[in-house]
Amino acid sequence: MKLLLVAFAGLMALSACGVDGVPLKPRYSAQTTVGYNSSTGPFNKTTLGVQFGG
């Protein structure tokens, strides 16, 4: 179990330092919809998104 944790920590450290390529900035998006439904009344819907990589 300890070996697995050490191996996982090593892989995380390598990926954090950019050895697997140039670090890419994440892209964030948000969308909000406000509307009115004749049977249920007013509503709003918010969608948040995060995209990592290409």
Secondary structure, DSSP 8 states (H G I E B T S, - for coil): -HHHHHHHHHHHHHHHTTTTS-----EEEEEEEEEEETTTEEEEEEEEEEE---
